[in-house]
């Protein structure tokens, strides 16, 4: 039979998950706010 308490003591998180998490949080993604700011700056420059 499996001793869950013993198995939990051996558990170590996967490095792949941590690497993916860092890549997601550190990625500079353009969102709608960035696009709107850029459009407003372009419109101001046209006047």
MODELLER restraints for C-alpha pairs under 7 A, 6 or more apart:
rsr = mdl.restraints
at = mdl.atoms
